[in-house]
């Protein structure tokens, strides 16, 4: 496939897309774990036991997010190990790889938690991943460099936060990116802070959890 498409950002295509594929599994699994865990706790009313227990809301939130992060990292690492048997993937900076890896798992665990808070049925926990998350992933430079797009669509792509995650993660492997790695990390940290505050507020107010 790489021979047919050619190079992308100065590297062969197969090496270009692998970081994005790994990160996609992290996004999907960290999100899916948290949204399913919290929604099932609501559905079974077991969340009520947690809410009346002498445990702070931050600890409850941290517990659910930790589960999503653990699953996201475990699956992402498994995909990386499996791919390494077939492709010699270089690592330019293990630090950058880990930071983007971890922060992405945290961010989408939080997003899954918020989705679960508002979900009223099992269908509701699939709407966001299907109609919002997946299009954002595929339009985030996973399979292509935004440099090949017209200038207008390059500017549009920069409003997609997943673009910064994929590009930063690719930087950690290949040493090349279309954005500053600091910008990628700052976007992740800012969104984590915002979603953490929102998730805590929703949990504390008992939105769709207290009856």
PyMOL commands that set and color helices and strands:
alter all, ss='L'
color gray80, all
select helices_A, chain A and resi 2-5+13-43+47-52+57-84+94-118+124-138+146-148+151-157+161-174+181-205
alter helices_A, ss='H'
color red, helices_A
select strands_A, chain A and resi 7-8+11-12
alter strands_A, ss='S'
color yellow, strands_A
deselect
rebuild
show_as cartoon
